[in-house]
């Protein structure tokens, strides 16, 4: 039998994988049901009232903009505290929209981006747990030893397992994402309000979803690699808990207490956020503070962009995977 086919059958037959699939579907179902319960399709009267509110707001914004511009005529920046005509226009920019005036209505365009992040979180957790248990169970139960008797090429077997795992998780992620997005689109059409579904919106949804798939694969590989290094599923869970509590929580607090420069760049969560969102703005406190009674410290911002975030994540994941293959090659499995 082909090794890839055998591994796919083993992966699908594992009860833990089947349980995780059931829990994934259940989590999605609860999310959709909660959204349906908290929303309703706007009536004709509600839509007409929202349109009237939009017209009233547009008139009020135009009046405020004229008054703002008039108040700045003949003044200096010192007299207005640095406020300019551009500030007035930025505040009043963008026409008011109907969905801003609908209460208790699920607006697909507005709420779907946040729900996509929820989807990515569950897919990443699914991938990590399945990746760790898939190889951890074989190493702990002796299944890997039996498999190597049939195919005595260690790195080939381990690489096939990892490739099969990543392919299976990617397939599940793609199907789950399509069903998840389709379910909420249906809710928006039948029990909510679709909003403005233009090309920019769908491009953002597609880009974010693909980024989520890539993150899921990286997290899956991390769970697999740590379980190989620790020879047990529990090793991956312990490392995840220890890193989250001791480093992301405890070390972050310590670095803030000692005023460490840019502590966020030492946290993987920052790079995960930058990868999913495209970029994130982080703050850095200047060590030089005003010696006066106010004790004012200057705060500056810096950006973390997705190329840097992806490079860091690939280096971390690649290092763990290569380390696990190197350890597995020399390890005594008896």
C-alpha positions as CSV (number, residue, x, y, z in Angstrom):
1,X,0.0,0.0,0.0
2,X,1.2,3.5,-0.7
3,X,2.6,5.2,2.4
4,X,0.7,8.4,1.8
5,X,-2.6,6.6,1.4
6,X,-1.9,4.5,4.5
7,X,-1.2,7.7,6.5
8,X,-4.3,9.4,5.3
9,X,-6.4,6.4,6.4
10,X,-4.6,6.3,9.8
11,X,-5.2,10.1,10.2
12,X,-8.9,9.8,9.4
13,X,-9.4,6.8,11.5
14,X,-8.1,8.3,14.7
15,X,-10.9,8.9,17.2
16,X,-9.2,12.0,18.5
17,X,-9.2,13.5,15.1
18,X,-12.9,12.6,14.6
19,X,-13.7,14.1,18.0
20,X,-11.9,17.3,17.1
21,X,-13.9,17.5,13.9
22,X,-17.1,17.1,15.8
23,X,-16.0,19.9,18.3
24,X,-15.0,22.1,15.4
25,X,-18.4,21.7,13.7
26,X,-20.2,22.2,17.1
27,X,-18.3,25.4,17.8
28,X,-19.2,26.8,14.3
29,X,-22.9,25.7,14.8
30,X,-23.1,27.5,18.2
31,X,-21.6,30.6,16.7
32,X,-24.1,30.6,13.8
33,X,-27.0,29.8,16.1
34,X,-26.0,32.6,18.5
35,X,-25.8,35.1,15.6
36,X,-29.2,34.0,14.2
37,X,-30.8,34.3,17.7
38,X,-29.5,37.9,18.1
39,X,-30.5,39.2,14.7
40,X,-33.5,39.8,12.6
41,X,-34.2,40.8,9.0
42,X,-35.0,44.5,9.0
43,X,-38.5,45.4,8.0
44,X,-39.5,47.9,5.4
45,X,-40.3,50.5,8.1
46,X,-36.9,50.0,9.7
47,X,-35.1,50.4,6.4
48,X,-37.0,53.5,5.6
49,X,-36.3,55.0,9.1
50,X,-32.6,54.1,8.6
51,X,-32.6,56.0,5.2
52,X,-34.1,59.0,6.9
53,X,-31.5,58.9,9.6
54,X,-28.8,58.7,6.9
55,X,-30.2,61.7,5.2
56,X,-30.4,63.7,8.5
57,X,-26.9,62.7,9.4
58,X,-25.5,63.7,6.0
59,X,-27.1,67.2,6.4
60,X,-25.8,67.5,10.0
61,X,-22.3,66.5,8.8
62,X,-22.3,69.1,6.0
63,X,-23.5,71.8,8.4
64,X,-20.8,70.9,11.0
65,X,-18.1,70.9,8.3
66,X,-19.1,74.4,7.1
67,X,-19.1,75.6,10.7
68,X,-15.7,74.0,11.4
69,X,-14.1,75.6,8.3
70,X,-15.6,78.9,9.2
71,X,-14.3,78.8,12.7
72,X,-10.7,78.3,11.4
73,X,-10.8,81.1,8.9
74,X,-8.4,83.9,9.8
75,X,-6.9,82.0,12.7
76,X,-3.4,80.7,13.4
77,X,-2.4,77.1,14.3
78,X,-1.5,78.4,17.8
79,X,-5.0,79.8,18.3
80,X,-6.7,76.5,17.3
81,X,-4.3,74.2,19.1
82,X,-2.9,72.9,15.8
83,X,-6.3,72.1,14.3
84,X,-6.6,72.6,10.5
85,X,-9.2,72.4,7.8
86,X,-8.0,68.9,6.9
87,X,-9.0,67.8,10.4
88,X,-12.5,69.0,9.8
89,X,-12.7,67.1,6.5
90,X,-11.3,63.9,8.0
91,X,-13.9,63.9,10.7
92,X,-16.8,64.4,8.2
93,X,-15.3,62.1,5.6
94,X,-17.3,59.1,4.3
95,X,-21.0,59.2,3.7
96,X,-23.3,57.8,6.4
97,X,-24.6,54.3,5.7
98,X,-27.9,52.5,6.4
99,X,-26.3,49.7,8.4
100,X,-25.0,52.3,10.9
101,X,-28.7,52.9,11.9
102,X,-30.0,49.4,12.1
103,X,-30.3,48.0,15.6
104,X,-30.3,44.3,16.5
105,X,-29.4,43.3,12.9
106,X,-26.5,41.2,11.8
107,X,-24.7,43.1,9.1
108,X,-22.6,40.6,7.1
109,X,-20.1,43.2,5.8
110,X,-19.4,44.7,9.2
111,X,-19.3,41.6,11.4
112,X,-17.8,39.0,9.1
113,X,-14.1,40.2,9.5
114,X,-14.3,39.6,13.2
115,X,-15.9,36.3,12.7
116,X,-13.1,35.3,10.3
117,X,-10.6,35.9,13.1
118,X,-12.7,33.6,15.3
119,X,-12.6,30.9,12.5
120,X,-8.8,31.3,12.3
121,X,-8.4,30.8,16.1
122,X,-10.4,27.6,16.0
123,X,-8.6,26.2,13.0
124,X,-5.2,26.9,14.5
125,X,-6.2,25.2,17.8
126,X,-7.6,22.3,15.8
127,X,-4.3,22.0,13.8
128,X,-2.1,22.2,16.9
129,X,-4.0,19.5,18.8
130,X,-4.4,17.1,15.8
131,X,-0.7,17.6,14.9
132,X,0.5,16.9,18.4
133,X,-1.7,13.9,18.9
134,X,-1.2,12.3,15.5
135,X,2.5,11.8,16.0
136,X,2.6,11.7,19.8
137,X,0.3,8.7,19.9
138,X,2.4,6.7,17.5
139,X,5.6,7.5,19.4
140,X,4.1,6.7,22.8
141,X,2.2,3.5,21.8
142,X,5.0,1.9,19.6
143,X,3.1,2.4,16.4
144,X,6.0,4.2,14.9
145,X,8.3,1.3,15.6
146,X,5.9,-1.1,13.9
147,X,5.7,1.3,10.9
148,X,9.4,1.5,10.5
149,X,9.6,-2.3,10.3
150,X,7.5,-2.1,7.2
151,X,9.2,1.0,5.8
152,X,12.6,1.4,7.5
153,X,13.4,4.9,6.2
154,X,13.0,7.1,9.3
155,X,13.1,10.6,7.6
156,X,10.9,9.4,4.7
157,X,8.3,8.1,7.1
158,X,8.4,11.1,9.4
159,X,8.3,13.5,6.4
160,X,5.3,11.6,4.9
161,X,3.5,11.8,8.2
162,X,4.1,15.6,8.4
163,X,3.1,16.1,4.7
164,X,0.0,14.0,5.1
165,X,-1.0,15.9,8.3
166,X,-0.5,19.3,6.7
167,X,-2.5,18.3,3.6
168,X,-5.3,16.9,5.7
169,X,-5.5,20.0,8.0
170,X,-5.4,22.3,4.9
171,X,-8.3,20.3,3.3
172,X,-10.4,20.5,6.5
173,X,-9.6,24.3,6.8
174,X,-10.7,25.0,3.3
175,X,-13.9,23.1,3.6
176,X,-14.7,24.5,7.0
177,X,-14.0,28.1,5.8
178,X,-16.3,27.7,2.8
179,X,-19.1,26.3,5.0
180,X,-18.5,28.9,7.7
181,X,-18.5,31.8,5.3
182,X,-21.5,30.5,3.4
183,X,-23.5,30.0,6.5
184,X,-23.0,33.6,7.7
185,X,-23.7,34.9,4.2
186,X,-27.0,33.0,4.3
187,X,-27.7,34.5,7.7
188,X,-27.0,38.0,6.3
189,X,-29.3,37.5,3.4
190,X,-32.2,35.9,5.3
191,X,-32.0,37.1,8.8
192,X,-29.9,40.2,8.7
193,X,-28.5,42.8,6.2
194,X,-25.8,42.0,3.7
195,X,-24.2,45.5,3.6
196,X,-21.9,46.6,0.7
197,X,-20.3,43.5,-0.7
198,X,-17.9,45.1,-3.2
199,X,-14.6,43.8,-4.5
200,X,-12.6,45.4,-1.7
201,X,-14.6,43.5,0.9
202,X,-14.2,40.1,-0.8
203,X,-10.6,40.7,-1.4
204,X,-10.1,41.4,2.3
205,X,-12.0,38.3,3.3
206,X,-10.1,36.1,0.9
207,X,-6.7,37.5,1.9
208,X,-7.4,37.1,5.6
209,X,-8.7,33.6,5.2
210,X,-5.7,32.5,3.2
211,X,-3.4,34.0,5.9
212,X,-5.4,32.0,8.4
213,X,-4.8,28.8,6.5
214,X,-1.1,29.5,6.4
215,X,-1.0,30.2,10.1
216,X,-3.0,27.0,10.8
217,X,-0.4,25.0,8.9
218,X,2.5,26.6,10.8
219,X,0.8,25.9,14.1
220,X,0.1,22.3,13.1
221,X,3.8,21.9,12.2
222,X,4.7,23.3,15.6
223,X,2.5,20.9,17.5
224,X,3.9,18.0,15.4
225,X,7.5,19.0,16.0
226,X,7.2,19.5,19.7
227,X,5.5,16.2,20.1
228,X,8.3,14.5,18.2
229,X,10.9,16.2,20.4
230,X,9.1,15.3,23.6
231,X,7.9,11.8,22.3
232,X,4.4,12.5,23.6
233,X,1.3,14.6,22.9
234,X,1.5,16.0,26.4
235,X,4.9,17.6,25.6
236,X,3.3,19.8,23.0
237,X,0.5,20.8,25.4
238,X,2.9,21.5,28.2
239,X,5.1,23.7,26.0
240,X,2.1,25.6,24.8
241,X,0.8,26.2,28.3
242,X,4.3,27.1,29.6
243,X,5.1,29.5,26.8
244,X,1.7,31.2,27.1
245,X,1.8,31.6,30.9
246,X,5.5,32.1,31.6
247,X,6.6,34.1,28.5
248,X,3.6,35.8,27.0
249,X,2.2,36.6,30.4
250,X,5.0,36.6,33.1
251,X,7.9,37.7,31.0
252,X,5.9,40.5,29.4
253,X,5.0,41.9,32.9
254,X,8.6,41.7,34.0
255,X,9.8,43.5,30.9
256,X,7.2,46.3,31.4
257,X,8.4,46.7,35.0
258,X,12.0,47.1,34.1
259,X,11.1,49.3,31.1
260,X,12.6,47.0,28.5
261,X,12.7,48.5,25.0
262,X,10.1,47.1,22.7
263,X,9.1,44.0,24.6
264,X,6.4,43.2,22.0
265,X,9.0,42.2,19.4
266,X,10.0,39.3,21.7
267,X,6.5,37.8,21.7
268,X,5.3,35.5,19.0
269,X,1.8,36.8,19.5
270,X,2.9,40.1,18.0
271,X,4.1,38.4,14.8
272,X,0.9,36.3,14.6
273,X,-1.2,39.5,14.9
274,X,0.9,41.3,12.3
275,X,0.7,38.4,9.9
276,X,-3.1,38.0,10.1
277,X,-3.9,41.8,10.1
278,X,-1.2,42.7,7.6
279,X,0.4,45.1,10.1
280,X,0.0,46.2,13.7
281,X,1.0,49.4,15.5
282,X,3.0,48.9,18.7
283,X,4.0,51.4,21.3
284,X,7.4,52.0,22.9
285,X,8.0,54.0,26.0
286,X,11.0,56.3,25.9
287,X,13.4,55.7,28.8
288,X,14.1,59.5,29.1
289,X,11.3,61.0,31.1
290,X,10.6,64.6,32.1
291,X,12.2,65.1,35.6
292,X,9.4,67.6,36.4
293,X,6.6,67.0,38.9
294,X,4.4,65.6,36.1
295,X,6.9,62.9,35.3
296,X,5.9,62.8,31.6
297,X,7.4,60.0,29.5
298,X,7.3,60.3,25.7
299,X,5.6,57.4,23.9
300,X,6.5,56.6,20.3
301,X,4.8,54.1,17.9
302,X,6.4,51.7,15.5
303,X,4.9,49.3,12.9
304,X,5.3,45.6,12.5
305,X,4.5,44.5,9.0
306,X,3.5,41.1,7.6
307,X,6.7,40.3,5.7
308,X,8.8,40.6,8.9
309,X,6.2,38.6,10.8
310,X,6.0,35.8,8.3
311,X,9.8,35.6,8.2
312,X,10.0,35.3,12.0
313,X,7.3,32.7,12.1
314,X,8.9,30.6,9.3
315,X,12.3,30.7,11.1
316,X,10.8,29.6,14.4
317,X,8.7,26.8,12.8
318,X,11.4,25.7,10.5
319,X,13.9,25.5,13.4
320,X,11.5,23.3,15.4
321,X,10.7,21.0,12.5
322,X,14.4,20.6,11.5
323,X,15.3,20.0,15.1
324,X,12.6,17.3,15.4
325,X,13.8,15.5,12.3
326,X,17.4,15.6,13.5
327,X,16.4,14.2,16.9
328,X,14.2,11.5,15.4
329,X,17.0,10.4,13.1
330,X,19.3,9.6,16.0
331,X,16.7,8.5,18.5
332,X,16.4,5.0,19.9
333,X,12.7,4.1,19.4
334,X,12.9,0.8,21.2
